[in-house]
Amino acid sequence: MFRALLLCAVAFAQPKGRPAKPAEIEARGITVFADGRGLPSGKGRASEGAPIFKSKCAECHNDKGEGREGQYPPIAGGIGSLTSTKPLKTVGSYWPYATTVFDYIRRAMPFDHPRSLTTNEVYAVTAFVLHLNGIVGIDEEMNEKTLPKVAMPNRDGFVPDKRPDIRSKR
Amino acid sequence: MKRERRRFLALGAGVLTGSSCKAPLQNSESGAHMRAYGDRSPHETTVRVIRELTKSPGTGSSRTPHADLFGTITPSALHFERHHSGVPAIDPAKHELLIHGLLDKPSVFTMTDIKAFPSFSRIYFLECGGNSIGDQSGNTQPDVQRSHGLLSCTEWTGVPLKTVLRDLGVKPEAKWMIAEGADAGRMARSIPIEKVLDDALLVYGQNGEALRPEQGYPLRLLLPGWEGNANVKWLHRLEFAADPAMSAKETGYYTELGKDGKAQIFTFVMEARSVITRPSGGHTITPGFHEITGLAWTGRGRITRVEVSTDGGKTWTDAALQEPVLPLAVARFRMPWEWDGTPAVLQSRCTDETGYLQPTHEEIIEVRGHFSGYHYNAIKPWRVAADGKVTHV
């Protein structure tokens, strides 16, 4: 009886991975949460981000973040346009959290060389994109403490899924 | 490898020219050689239409040519694509899935580890949240491939995520799981824990063979009935957390701006919709008998009814549903029709098991306005002119 159970246990043992090492979790866990959790220590200002943006970002996003028609959407402008007949969704007008800007630049930008910027460069470019939107000053330092506190214009612009919101009838 | 390719090319050339110079036993009636990996007849030419969104390779979308397909399963080579940072080339022997965050045993799984779990196969549709986005905003597309082609249906094989998580000790305070891909942009989405522990799958199989690179080879997340973007491809990291990440693709994109300027966030379920695939935009028909056929699907279970109208919605007739109608998969419908040669407007509407009836364009615009963009699921009318030309309305 005991032996039969043991055999069963062996036959149906749950497959396992290996334990993850703290160092690899540290290296691969790049999520930055809205409250700032996950932000690395570092700092940067829009004034430092401007030349980086010009050399590594403006080819697609254009000098002032206005994008390129039909190819790359704008990342600046449009604040106050969301209820108009031409809503312009940008980082400034639409994105609810400044931490998302850092997270996205760090993981995905520049498009052709993602994750090639240093931590301080990511803070600086984040600051510059926020500056293009008139949200932070040119010399305001962005770091792991200040960035989560940046007040995004559309912070309260989101509501949970309301669907099914349409009740069609025969 | 090179040699294999040369051989394949040589065979291909043989097929095309009927040459038999390297095959002494072949004559004009014995046919072509067998092929180690099959391809369709050279007479069959339907393809995806590709829309590159940026100058970067592989970034954009390609759409399934529904007007040319039969049944309910989308051939893997014609499955729609939507990539945000191209298609990565991944060696499965080096691919790892890291699972960490709010759980007792953070772990790393190789593909061998994942395939050691009992395999599980299901047929599910997958639809991009942005399918038909142009039909809502007024940029109506001319044919069903361009308007509805970001939908496909596949037999997926993998393992339920809850099975993999069983021994890892996910903590009660873990309310979200952040799924991240190994594409260049490390695309990430936050998934509510309820879905993770319900029917979420880790899949490595697509229609009986390994996932295509464009579908996330070697591993993707599959969330039955939920918008395509959340079904993260090239899956390499799952992080359990108390809060969502508020990633770019779940805040700046894949959120639905309403008329009041507020946007709905975390709108995952694809609501019921249907579309006539034949005859449809771009076709020309002649008077006489036609079978009207199309697809219906819902992220809330099974399709229970499809009705077809040939008079612009004045009268509706129940279409036949091809059995079996599977939950969270596309259903094929058919209705015989005798066209008398006078102008007609063809459309379908479906009902799902929750009683939800597919809405009209006008009903959607009334409630959501023109700019919500994602999850547009309106009835799609096709106009048949007196000369038999079928166009979008």
Contacts between the chains, C-beta under 8 A, distances in Angstrom:
chain1	res1	chain2	res2	distance
A	14	B	166	6.3
A	14	B	167	5.1
A	15	B	113	5.7
A	15	B	114	7.9
A	15	B	116	3.8
A	15	B	117	5.2
A	16	B	107	7.3
A	16	B	113	7.0
A	16	B	167	7.3
A	17	B	97	7.6
A	17	B	99	7.4
A	17	B	107	3.9
A	17	B	108	5.1
A	17	B	109	3.7
A	17	B	110	7.3
A	17	B	113	5.0
A	18	B	107	6.6
A	18	B	108	5.4
A	19	B	105	6.6
A	19	B	106	6.9
A	19	B	107	6.1
A	19	B	108	7.7
A	20	B	98	5.8
A	20	B	99	7.4
A	20	B	100	5.6
A	20	B	106	4.0
A	20	B	107	5.6
A	20	B	108	5.0
A	24	B	98	6.9
A	24	B	108	7.3
A	25	B	98	7.0
A	25	B	100	4.9
A	25	B	106	6.0
A	28	B	98	5.6
A	28	B	237	6.1
A	29	B	98	7.9
A	29	B	100	6.3
A	29	B	101	7.9
A	29	B	237	7.4
A	29	B	239	6.3
A	30	B	180	7.9
A	30	B	186	6.8
A	31	B	178	5.5
A	31	B	180	7.7
A	31	B	188	6.9
A	31	B	239	5.7
A	31	B	241	7.5
A	31	B	245	5.0
A	31	B	247	7.9
A	32	B	245	7.5
A	33	B	241	7.1
A	33	B	243	5.8
A	33	B	245	6.1
A	33	B	246	7.1
A	34	B	243	6.9
A	34	B	245	7.9
A	34	B	246	4.5
A	35	B	243	7.4
A	60	B	54	7.3
A	71	B	53	7.5
A	71	B	54	6.1
A	71	B	55	7.2
A	72	B	54	6.6
A	82	B	257	6.2
A	82	B	261	4.1
A	82	B	263	8.0
A	83	B	259	7.6
A	83	B	260	6.9
A	83	B	261	3.9
A	87	B	257	6.0
A	87	B	261	7.8
A	87	B	371	5.3
A	89	B	252	7.0
A	89	B	257	6.9
A	91	B	252	7.1
A	94	B	251	8.0
A	94	B	252	6.1
A	94	B	257	7.9
A	94	B	263	7.6
A	95	B	248	7.7
A	95	B	251	5.7
A	95	B	252	4.9
A	96	B	246	6.9
A	96	B	251	5.6
A	97	B	246	5.1
A	97	B	251	6.8
A	99	B	246	7.2
A	100	B	246	5.5
A	100	B	247	6.6
A	100	B	248	5.6
A	100	B	251	5.6
A	100	B	252	7.1
A	103	B	245	7.2
A	103	B	247	6.6
A	103	B	248	7.2
A	104	B	247	7.3
A	104	B	248	4.0
A	104	B	252	8.0
A	107	B	185	6.4
A	107	B	186	4.2
A	107	B	188	7.3
A	108	B	84	8.0
A	108	B	85	6.4
A	108	B	184	7.4
A	108	B	185	3.5
A	108	B	186	6.4
A	108	B	187	7.6
A	108	B	248	7.5
A	111	B	54	7.3
A	111	B	56	5.8
A	111	B	85	7.4
A	111	B	184	7.9
A	111	B	185	7.8
A	112	B	56	6.7
A	114	B	85	7.3
A	114	B	184	5.3
A	114	B	185	5.9
A	114	B	186	7.2
A	115	B	186	7.8
A	157	B	261	6.8
A	157	B	262	5.8
A	157	B	263	5.9
A	158	B	251	7.5
A	158	B	255	6.6
A	158	B	262	6.8
A	158	B	263	5.3
A	158	B	264	7.4
A	158	B	265	4.3
A	159	B	262	5.0
A	159	B	263	7.3
A	159	B	264	5.8
A	159	B	265	7.1
A	160	B	264	6.9
A	160	B	265	6.7
A	160	B	266	6.6
A	161	B	264	5.4
A	161	B	265	7.5
A	161	B	266	5.9
A	161	B	267	4.4
A	161	B	268	7.4
A	161	B	269	7.7
A	162	B	264	5.9
A	163	B	264	7.6
A	163	B	267	6.5
A	163	B	269	7.1
A	163	B	271	6.4
A	163	B	375	7.4
A	164	B	271	6.7
A	164	B	356	5.9
A	165	B	367	5.5
A	165	B	368	7.2
A	166	B	359	4.6
A	166	B	363	5.4
A	166	B	364	6.3
A	166	B	367	5.2
A	166	B	368	7.9
A	168	B	357	4.4
A	168	B	358	6.8
A	168	B	359	4.1
A	168	B	360	6.9
A	168	B	363	5.6
A	169	B	357	6.9
A	170	B	316	7.9
A	170	B	357	6.6
